[in-house]
Amino acid sequence: MGKHLADGRVLILSYFSSALPTASTLIDLAVFGKNPRATLAASTEEFMLSCPQCQADYKRRNTIWLAGLGATHPKLLCAKPVTKLSDLKGLKIRTSGGLGRLAKAMGAVPVGMGSTAIYAGLLRGQLDCTIGTAGWLMSHRLMRTYTAQLAAVVHINGYAADAKRAKKESKKKNVLWVKPNQEFTDFMTNFRSGERAIAIKRAKKRGGKNPAKLVASHIANVAKWEKRLVGKL
């Protein structure tokens, strides 16, 4: 995209929503689904088989979509313990895309900041938390030749493996891992109920084509793939 300074790159759709108005709708649906592999599979199927208008976004920009990449589900990574919803009130949380709405709904203050500045932000008090994959707790790199394998390799060998290793290692350093209580669970259920309409509205505002159909199809795909991948987090 742009002035042909590169032949290929990874695009984070939340940063290109105006250029890819329909495809970016999938980013606004990030809070749907509990199994990250199922969400990745559902998004890929949606794009390849059910959303020609998503592919048209790329075609208008003279680009070709090759593969979708997905991290593990986002976690609240905080500089101090957060064990209940009220602990988040007023905290500064680094977010991107639709997760900024989630931070606001939890009573926190969303902060826009590049991922490379997260550590310094937490260290200096500019941030209290960030929302991101647990693998961010560790440095990692990944390279593969074949794009058909890329999504699975990035997720399983990259993000998922790093998340598992990060949890194990961070416990040795007394990092507190909190299982969401019923308050958090109920909150997320209520939050998701409003995100469907918001995603449709935002897509229409960007000029996205038939977003209601895309949203309904994607959520159904997530449910289908979660059934297929039960227990494979």
C-alpha positions as CSV (number, residue, x, y, z in Angstrom):
1,M,0.0,0.0,0.0
2,G,1.1,3.6,-0.4
3,K,4.1,4.5,-2.5
4,H,5.5,1.0,-3.1
5,L,8.3,1.3,-0.6
6,A,7.8,-2.4,0.1
7,D,6.6,-5.5,-1.7
8,G,4.9,-6.9,1.4
9,R,4.2,-6.3,5.0
10,V,2.0,-7.2,8.0
11,L,-0.9,-4.8,8.4
12,I,-2.5,-4.2,11.8
13,L,-6.1,-3.4,10.6
14,S,-6.9,-1.1,13.5
15,Y,-4.3,1.3,12.0
16,F,-5.7,1.2,8.5
17,S,-9.5,1.3,9.1
18,S,-10.1,4.2,6.7
19,A,-8.1,2.5,3.9
20,L,-9.8,-0.9,4.5
21,P,-13.2,0.1,5.8
22,T,-15.0,-3.3,5.5
23,A,-12.1,-5.6,6.4
24,S,-11.5,-3.6,9.5
25,T,-14.9,-4.5,10.8
26,L,-13.3,-7.8,12.0
27,I,-11.1,-5.9,14.3
28,D,-14.1,-4.3,16.0
29,L,-15.3,-7.8,16.8
30,A,-12.2,-8.7,18.8
31,V,-14.1,-9.4,22.0
32,F,-16.2,-12.2,20.5
33,G,-15.0,-15.7,21.0
34,K,-13.2,-17.4,23.9
35,N,-10.8,-19.7,21.9
36,P,-8.1,-17.7,20.1
37,R,-7.5,-20.5,17.5
38,A,-11.2,-20.7,16.8
39,T,-11.3,-16.9,16.4
40,L,-8.4,-16.9,13.9
41,A,-9.9,-19.8,11.9
42,A,-13.3,-18.0,11.8
43,S,-11.7,-14.7,10.7
44,T,-9.8,-16.5,7.9
45,E,-12.8,-18.4,6.7
46,E,-14.9,-15.2,6.8
47,F,-12.4,-13.3,4.7
48,M,-11.7,-16.0,2.2
49,L,-15.2,-17.5,1.7
50,S,-17.9,-15.1,3.0
51,C,-16.7,-11.5,2.5
52,P,-15.9,-10.5,-1.1
53,Q,-16.3,-6.9,0.0
54,C,-13.3,-7.4,2.4
55,Q,-11.2,-8.6,-0.5
56,A,-12.4,-5.7,-2.6
57,D,-11.0,-3.3,0.0
58,Y,-7.5,-4.7,-0.7
59,K,-8.1,-4.8,-4.5
60,R,-8.9,-1.1,-4.5
61,R,-5.5,-0.5,-2.9
62,N,-3.8,-2.7,-5.4
63,T,-2.7,-5.3,-2.8
64,I,-3.4,-9.0,-2.2
65,W,-4.3,-10.5,1.2
66,L,-2.2,-13.6,1.7
67,A,-2.8,-14.8,5.3
68,G,-4.4,-13.6,8.6
69,L,-2.3,-13.7,11.7
70,G,-3.7,-14.0,15.2
71,A,-2.2,-13.6,18.7
72,T,-3.6,-15.3,21.8
73,H,-6.5,-13.6,23.4
74,P,-5.6,-10.3,25.0
75,K,-4.8,-10.1,28.7
76,L,-4.7,-7.2,31.1
77,L,-1.0,-6.8,31.9
78,C,-0.6,-4.5,34.8
79,A,2.2,-3.0,36.9
80,K,0.2,-3.7,40.1
81,P,-2.4,-6.3,41.1
82,V,-5.9,-6.0,39.6
83,T,-8.2,-8.6,41.0
84,K,-11.7,-7.0,40.7
85,L,-13.4,-4.7,38.2
86,S,-13.3,-1.6,40.6
87,D,-9.5,-1.8,40.7
88,L,-9.4,-0.6,37.1
89,K,-11.2,2.7,37.7
90,G,-9.1,5.6,36.5
91,L,-6.1,3.4,35.5
92,K,-4.3,4.3,32.3
93,I,-4.4,1.4,29.9
94,R,-2.6,1.2,26.6
95,T,-5.0,-0.1,23.9
96,S,-5.7,-0.1,20.2
97,G,-8.8,-0.5,18.1
98,G,-12.0,-1.6,19.7
99,L,-10.2,-2.5,23.0
100,G,-10.2,1.2,23.8
101,R,-14.0,1.0,24.2
102,L,-13.5,-2.0,26.5
103,A,-11.1,0.0,28.7
104,K,-13.6,2.9,28.9
105,A,-16.4,0.6,29.8
106,M,-14.3,-0.8,32.6
107,G,-13.8,2.7,34.0
108,A,-10.2,3.0,32.8
109,V,-8.5,5.6,30.6
110,P,-7.4,4.3,27.2
111,V,-4.0,5.5,26.1
112,G,-2.7,5.4,22.5
113,M,1.0,4.3,22.5
114,G,3.2,2.3,20.2
115,S,4.0,-1.3,21.4
116,T,7.7,-0.5,21.6
117,A,7.0,2.1,24.3
118,I,4.9,-0.1,26.6
119,Y,7.7,-1.2,28.9
120,A,9.0,2.3,29.5
121,G,5.4,3.6,29.9
122,L,4.7,1.1,32.7
123,L,8.1,1.7,34.3
124,R,7.7,5.5,34.4
125,G,4.0,5.5,35.4
126,Q,2.7,6.8,32.1
127,L,0.7,3.5,32.0
128,D,-0.8,1.3,34.6
129,C,-1.6,-1.6,32.3
130,T,-1.7,-2.7,28.7
131,I,-4.1,-5.0,26.9
132,G,-2.2,-7.5,24.9
133,T,-1.1,-11.1,24.5
134,A,0.8,-12.7,27.4
135,G,3.6,-13.4,25.0
136,W,4.5,-9.8,25.2
137,L,6.1,-10.6,28.6
138,M,8.9,-12.2,26.6
139,S,10.8,-11.2,23.5
140,H,10.4,-13.5,20.5
141,R,11.0,-13.6,16.7
142,L,9.5,-15.8,14.0
143,M,10.3,-16.5,10.3
144,R,8.7,-18.9,7.8
145,T,8.7,-19.2,4.0
146,Y,5.3,-20.5,3.1
147,T,2.4,-18.1,3.8
148,A,-0.1,-21.1,3.8
149,Q,1.5,-22.2,7.1
150,L,2.1,-18.7,8.4
151,A,-1.1,-18.2,10.5
152,A,-0.8,-21.5,12.3
153,V,3.0,-21.1,12.9
154,V,2.7,-17.6,14.2
155,H,-0.1,-18.5,16.6
156,I,1.0,-21.9,17.8
157,N,4.8,-21.7,17.7
158,G,4.8,-17.9,18.3
159,Y,2.1,-16.3,20.4
160,A,0.7,-19.4,22.1
161,A,4.0,-20.9,22.9
162,D,5.3,-17.6,24.3
163,A,2.1,-17.1,26.3
164,K,2.6,-20.5,27.9
165,R,6.2,-19.9,28.6
166,A,5.6,-16.4,29.9
167,K,3.0,-17.6,32.4
168,K,5.4,-20.2,33.7
169,E,8.4,-17.9,34.0
170,S,6.4,-14.9,35.3
171,K,5.1,-17.0,38.2
172,K,8.7,-17.5,39.3
173,K,8.9,-13.7,39.6
174,N,5.8,-13.4,41.7
175,V,3.6,-12.1,38.9
176,L,0.0,-12.5,39.9
177,W,-2.3,-14.3,37.5
178,V,-6.0,-13.7,38.2
179,K,-8.8,-15.9,36.9
180,P,-11.8,-13.7,36.0
181,N,-14.5,-13.8,38.7
182,Q,-18.2,-13.8,38.0
183,E,-18.2,-10.0,38.0
184,F,-15.8,-9.8,35.1
185,T,-17.6,-12.6,33.3
186,D,-20.9,-10.9,33.6
187,F,-19.4,-7.6,32.5
188,M,-17.9,-9.1,29.4
189,T,-21.2,-10.7,28.5
190,N,-23.0,-7.4,28.7
191,F,-20.2,-5.6,26.9
192,R,-20.3,-8.0,23.9
193,S,-24.0,-7.5,23.6
194,G,-23.4,-3.8,22.6
195,E,-20.3,-4.4,20.5
196,R,-22.3,-5.9,17.6
197,A,-24.2,-2.7,16.9
198,I,-21.1,-0.6,17.4
199,A,-19.1,-2.6,14.9
200,I,-21.9,-2.2,12.3
201,K,-22.2,1.5,12.9
202,R,-18.4,2.1,12.7
203,A,-18.2,0.1,9.5
204,K,-21.0,2.1,7.9
205,K,-19.4,5.3,8.9
206,R,-16.1,4.2,7.2
207,G,-18.0,3.3,4.1
208,G,-18.0,-0.5,4.6
209,K,-20.2,-2.7,2.5
210,N,-23.0,-4.6,4.1
211,P,-21.4,-4.8,7.6
212,A,-24.5,-6.3,9.3
213,K,-24.2,-9.5,7.2
214,L,-20.4,-9.6,7.9
215,V,-20.8,-9.2,11.6
216,A,-23.5,-11.9,11.9
217,S,-21.5,-14.3,9.7
218,H,-18.3,-13.8,11.7
219,I,-19.9,-14.3,15.1
220,A,-21.5,-17.5,13.8
221,N,-18.2,-18.6,12.4
222,V,-16.5,-18.0,15.8
223,A,-19.1,-20.2,17.5
224,K,-18.6,-22.9,14.9
225,W,-14.8,-23.0,15.2
226,E,-14.9,-22.9,19.0
227,K,-16.9,-26.2,18.9
228,R,-14.3,-27.7,16.6
229,L,-11.4,-26.6,18.8
230,V,-12.7,-27.3,22.3
231,G,-9.8,-27.4,24.7
232,K,-7.2,-26.3,22.2
233,L,-6.2,-22.9,23.6
